[in-house]
Amino acid sequence: MTSILLVDDHPLVQDGLKMRLEANPSFSVVGTAADGEQALTMAQQLNPDIVLTDINMPKLNGIQLLEALAEQSPTSKVVMLSMHDNKEYVQNAMRNGAKGYLLKDIASSELISALEAIANGGRYISAGVSKLLFDNEPSASKASLTKREQQVLRLLATGCGNKKIADSLSISIRTVETHTLKIRRKLELDSSAAMIKYAIEHYGSDN
């Protein structure tokens, strides 16, 4: 069973999330916190598998909490659940180690699927959020890459695997693999690890 700490400064949101999650036998809500400082203390005491947190909160916001948990409760996976579909928020969260970024208007089924994927070692970004990563034009230094190849790199930079990239772009996993091979060939990268490193350095902040 996956243990979850809920962090949100709105009691109604907390109650709704707790009810949705505890209806699933795979999850156990081990605590709720109303601000970042309380969440940090509880995470150290409870060591939850997942910390599901809002971004805008008193005392410590979600990003500050994410950074603090990386040091003080490193085994807990942090997932952002926010009303903000802002590219800066998404990129900041993923660069600082968040395992997921979900919008508060997602269906219960997507929330459950996302948390199951994250509990099993994956990452998850809401489909509506993924689209935000594709709206920059390529710079001259990236001109040799097609628009689709740049989209693949942007998703790689956020930690997505081939299946998530395929789902986000509505293409097959085989097509994703073809794109990654072409990217490596064009950029003269000798491994998948080198490609991911390139993606983070060049697309993680839309340089």
C-alpha beads as a LAMMPS data file, in Angstrom:
LAMMPS data file: protein, C-alpha beads

207 atoms
206 bonds

1 atom types
1 bond types

-500.0 500.0 xlo xhi
-500.0 500.0 ylo yhi
-500.0 500.0 zlo zhi

Masses

1 110.0

Atoms # bond

1 1 1 0.000 0.000 0.000
2 1 1 1.273 3.461 -0.921
3 1 1 1.294 5.977 1.927
4 1 1 0.427 9.579 1.037
5 1 1 0.780 12.890 2.855
6 1 1 -1.678 15.527 1.577
7 1 1 -0.621 19.172 1.691
8 1 1 -3.138 21.925 0.933
9 1 1 -4.272 24.989 2.838
10 1 1 -7.931 24.515 1.857
11 1 1 -9.764 22.041 4.148
12 1 1 -12.408 21.259 1.514
13 1 1 -9.723 20.324 -0.999
14 1 1 -7.990 18.158 1.603
15 1 1 -11.223 16.380 2.475
16 1 1 -12.105 15.778 -1.179
17 1 1 -8.679 14.391 -2.010
18 1 1 -8.614 12.177 1.059
19 1 1 -11.998 10.714 0.178
20 1 1 -10.981 10.063 -3.443
21 1 1 -7.706 8.418 -2.497
22 1 1 -8.943 6.286 0.387
23 1 1 -11.656 4.859 -1.860
24 1 1 -8.785 3.060 -3.591
25 1 1 -7.302 0.142 -1.613
26 1 1 -3.829 0.873 -3.037
27 1 1 -3.517 4.130 -1.103
28 1 1 -3.422 5.162 2.525
29 1 1 -3.559 8.852 3.521
30 1 1 -1.286 8.915 6.554
31 1 1 -1.578 12.636 7.251
32 1 1 -2.710 16.060 6.093
33 1 1 -0.918 19.396 6.413
34 1 1 -2.128 22.950 5.842
35 1 1 1.216 24.638 5.153
36 1 1 4.723 23.817 4.010
37 1 1 6.382 23.901 7.427
38 1 1 3.839 21.519 8.922
39 1 1 4.228 19.256 5.897
40 1 1 8.005 19.138 6.303
41 1 1 7.718 18.159 9.971
42 1 1 5.102 15.491 9.216
43 1 1 7.098 14.080 6.314
44 1 1 10.102 13.601 8.583
45 1 1 7.914 11.840 11.163
46 1 1 5.794 9.727 8.801
47 1 1 8.200 9.116 5.882
48 1 1 5.350 8.822 3.338
49 1 1 5.881 7.235 -0.066
50 1 1 4.301 10.262 -1.771
51 1 1 3.817 13.886 -0.732
52 1 1 0.962 15.365 -2.774
53 1 1 1.202 19.128 -2.425
54 1 1 -0.224 22.389 -3.700
55 1 1 2.195 25.131 -4.803
56 1 1 0.695 28.286 -3.281
57 1 1 0.743 27.789 0.487
58 1 1 1.687 29.751 3.605
59 1 1 5.111 29.599 5.294
60 1 1 6.772 27.319 2.716
61 1 1 5.355 27.145 -0.798
62 1 1 5.329 23.917 -2.788
63 1 1 8.662 24.535 -4.515
64 1 1 10.394 25.425 -1.240
65 1 1 8.872 22.333 0.344
66 1 1 10.112 20.229 -2.577
67 1 1 13.666 21.513 -2.084
68 1 1 13.541 20.940 1.686
69 1 1 12.143 17.410 1.323
70 1 1 14.969 16.487 -1.058
71 1 1 17.345 16.957 1.880
72 1 1 15.217 15.977 4.860
73 1 1 12.923 13.258 3.511
74 1 1 14.682 12.095 0.334
75 1 1 12.784 8.833 -0.081
76 1 1 9.420 10.610 -0.392
77 1 1 8.290 11.274 -3.954
78 1 1 6.855 14.791 -4.332
79 1 1 3.919 15.419 -6.659
80 1 1 2.508 18.860 -7.391
81 1 1 -1.268 19.225 -7.565
82 1 1 -2.032 22.767 -8.632
83 1 1 -4.593 24.983 -10.323
84 1 1 -1.725 26.741 -12.158
85 1 1 -1.007 25.588 -15.719
86 1 1 1.958 27.940 -15.860
87 1 1 5.057 26.782 -17.775
88 1 1 7.459 28.352 -15.268
89 1 1 5.816 26.531 -12.367
90 1 1 5.935 23.213 -14.226
91 1 1 9.570 23.537 -15.288
92 1 1 10.656 24.777 -11.864
93 1 1 8.943 21.857 -10.152
94 1 1 10.359 19.212 -12.485
95 1 1 13.880 20.680 -12.412
96 1 1 13.802 20.539 -8.603
97 1 1 12.911 16.867 -8.522
98 1 1 9.095 16.634 -8.555
99 1 1 7.901 13.266 -9.825
100 1 1 4.688 14.695 -11.216
101 1 1 2.692 17.833 -11.956
102 1 1 -1.077 17.452 -11.946
103 1 1 -3.850 19.976 -12.408
104 1 1 -6.621 20.120 -9.829
105 1 1 -9.329 19.762 -12.475
106 1 1 -8.227 16.259 -13.541
107 1 1 -10.629 13.353 -13.157
108 1 1 -10.298 11.003 -10.184
109 1 1 -9.302 8.199 -12.555
110 1 1 -6.346 10.224 -13.900
111 1 1 -5.261 11.153 -10.376
112 1 1 -5.226 7.489 -9.373
113 1 1 -3.395 6.434 -12.549
114 1 1 -0.809 9.187 -12.075
115 1 1 -0.092 8.272 -8.452
116 1 1 0.118 4.557 -9.303
117 1 1 2.657 5.325 -12.046
118 1 1 4.706 7.514 -9.696
119 1 1 4.561 4.938 -6.882
120 1 1 6.012 2.415 -9.344
121 1 1 8.976 4.655 -10.157
122 1 1 7.615 6.685 -13.074
123 1 1 6.758 10.319 -13.577
124 1 1 3.498 11.907 -14.660
125 1 1 2.500 15.252 -16.119
126 1 1 -1.122 16.127 -16.882
127 1 1 -1.812 16.198 -20.609
128 1 1 -2.898 19.830 -20.424
129 1 1 0.405 20.723 -18.796
130 1 1 2.505 18.816 -21.343
131 1 1 1.194 21.035 -24.137
132 1 1 2.691 24.071 -22.423
133 1 1 6.156 22.720 -23.097
134 1 1 5.753 22.881 -26.867
135 1 1 4.993 26.523 -27.594
136 1 1 8.496 27.953 -28.105
137 1 1 10.008 28.280 -31.582
138 1 1 13.345 26.526 -32.152
139 1 1 16.454 28.644 -31.798
140 1 1 19.182 28.741 -34.441
141 1 1 21.279 26.246 -32.461
142 1 1 18.436 23.722 -32.666
143 1 1 17.512 24.356 -36.296
144 1 1 18.625 20.903 -37.458
145 1 1 15.955 19.280 -35.311
146 1 1 12.361 19.001 -36.458
147 1 1 9.547 20.429 -34.356
148 1 1 8.529 16.901 -33.328
149 1 1 12.075 15.999 -32.304
150 1 1 12.200 19.118 -30.124
151 1 1 8.894 18.119 -28.535
152 1 1 10.410 14.723 -27.685
153 1 1 13.432 16.439 -26.125
154 1 1 11.252 18.755 -24.041
155 1 1 9.384 15.774 -22.632
156 1 1 12.639 13.920 -21.993
157 1 1 13.821 16.985 -20.065
158 1 1 10.867 16.637 -17.681
159 1 1 11.657 12.978 -17.005
160 1 1 9.108 11.312 -19.289
161 1 1 9.817 7.830 -20.638
162 1 1 8.948 6.580 -24.120
163 1 1 5.411 5.489 -23.210
164 1 1 4.517 8.841 -21.625
165 1 1 6.024 10.697 -24.595
166 1 1 4.013 8.521 -26.972
167 1 1 0.799 9.177 -25.030
168 1 1 1.459 12.922 -24.802
169 1 1 2.154 13.277 -28.528
170 1 1 -0.449 10.713 -29.663
171 1 1 2.153 8.622 -31.477
172 1 1 3.404 5.043 -31.083
173 1 1 6.299 4.014 -28.872
174 1 1 8.095 2.782 -32.012
175 1 1 7.780 6.274 -33.505
176 1 1 9.235 7.786 -30.327
177 1 1 12.174 5.375 -30.605
178 1 1 12.688 6.436 -34.227
179 1 1 12.723 10.100 -33.210
180 1 1 15.247 9.479 -30.429
181 1 1 17.558 7.604 -32.801
182 1 1 17.407 10.500 -35.284
183 1 1 18.066 13.008 -32.496
184 1 1 21.116 11.081 -31.339
185 1 1 22.400 10.828 -34.893
186 1 1 21.899 14.531 -35.628
187 1 1 23.465 15.665 -32.358
188 1 1 26.181 12.996 -32.422
189 1 1 25.248 11.672 -28.995
190 1 1 26.607 8.224 -28.183
191 1 1 24.011 7.089 -25.640
192 1 1 20.493 7.625 -24.321
193 1 1 21.989 9.067 -21.135
194 1 1 23.862 11.676 -23.178
195 1 1 20.642 12.558 -24.993
196 1 1 18.730 13.011 -21.739
197 1 1 21.556 15.166 -20.372
198 1 1 21.402 17.284 -23.568
199 1 1 17.611 17.568 -23.235
200 1 1 17.809 18.798 -19.639
201 1 1 20.589 21.294 -20.414
202 1 1 19.011 22.718 -23.594
203 1 1 15.280 22.223 -23.111
204 1 1 14.744 21.963 -19.357
205 1 1 14.439 25.743 -19.156
206 1 1 13.722 26.351 -22.859
207 1 1 17.156 27.862 -23.421

Bonds

1 1 1 2
2 1 2 3
3 1 3 4
4 1 4 5
5 1 5 6
6 1 6 7
7 1 7 8
8 1 8 9
9 1 9 10
10 1 10 11
11 1 11 12
12 1 12 13
13 1 13 14
14 1 14 15
15 1 15 16
16 1 16 17
17 1 17 18
18 1 18 19
19 1 19 20
20 1 20 21
21 1 21 22
22 1 22 23
23 1 23 24
24 1 24 25
25 1 25 26
26 1 26 27
27 1 27 28
28 1 28 29
29 1 29 30
30 1 30 31
31 1 31 32
32 1 32 33
33 1 33 34
34 1 34 35
35 1 35 36
36 1 36 37
37 1 37 38
38 1 38 39
39 1 39 40
40 1 40 41
41 1 41 42
42 1 42 43
43 1 43 44
44 1 44 45
45 1 45 46
46 1 46 47
47 1 47 48
48 1 48 49
49 1 49 50
50 1 50 51
51 1 51 52
52 1 52 53
53 1 53 54
54 1 54 55
55 1 55 56
56 1 56 57
57 1 57 58
58 1 58 59
59 1 59 60
60 1 60 61
61 1 61 62
62 1 62 63
63 1 63 64
64 1 64 65
65 1 65 66
66 1 66 67
67 1 67 68
68 1 68 69
69 1 69 70
70 1 70 71
71 1 71 72
72 1 72 73
73 1 73 74
74 1 74 75
75 1 75 76
76 1 76 77
77 1 77 78
78 1 78 79
79 1 79 80
80 1 80 81
81 1 81 82
82 1 82 83
83 1 83 84
84 1 84 85
85 1 85 86
86 1 86 87
87 1 87 88
88 1 88 89
89 1 89 90
90 1 90 91
91 1 91 92
92 1 92 93
93 1 93 94
94 1 94 95
95 1 95 96
96 1 96 97
97 1 97 98
98 1 98 99
99 1 99 100
100 1 100 101
101 1 101 102
102 1 102 103
103 1 103 104
104 1 104 105
105 1 105 106
106 1 106 107
107 1 107 108
108 1 108 109
109 1 109 110
110 1 110 111
111 1 111 112
112 1 112 113
113 1 113 114
114 1 114 115
115 1 115 116
116 1 116 117
117 1 117 118
118 1 118 119
119 1 119 120
120 1 120 121
121 1 121 122
122 1 122 123
123 1 123 124
124 1 124 125
125 1 125 126
126 1 126 127
127 1 127 128
128 1 128 129
129 1 129 130
130 1 130 131
131 1 131 132
132 1 132 133
133 1 133 134
134 1 134 135
135 1 135 136
136 1 136 137
137 1 137 138
138 1 138 139
139 1 139 140
140 1 140 141
141 1 141 142
142 1 142 143
143 1 143 144
144 1 144 145
145 1 145 146
146 1 146 147
147 1 147 148
148 1 148 149
149 1 149 150
150 1 150 151
151 1 151 152
152 1 152 153
153 1 153 154
154 1 154 155
155 1 155 156
156 1 156 157
157 1 157 158
158 1 158 159
159 1 159 160
160 1 160 161
161 1 161 162
162 1 162 163
163 1 163 164
164 1 164 165
165 1 165 166
166 1 166 167
167 1 167 168
168 1 168 169
169 1 169 170
170 1 170 171
171 1 171 172
172 1 172 173
173 1 173 174
174 1 174 175
175 1 175 176
176 1 176 177
177 1 177 178
178 1 178 179
179 1 179 180
180 1 180 181
181 1 181 182
182 1 182 183
183 1 183 184
184 1 184 185
185 1 185 186
186 1 186 187
187 1 187 188
188 1 188 189
189 1 189 190
190 1 190 191
191 1 191 192
192 1 192 193
193 1 193 194
194 1 194 195
195 1 195 196
196 1 196 197
197 1 197 198
198 1 198 199
199 1 199 200
200 1 200 201
201 1 201 202
202 1 202 203
203 1 203 204
204 1 204 205
205 1 205 206
206 1 206 207
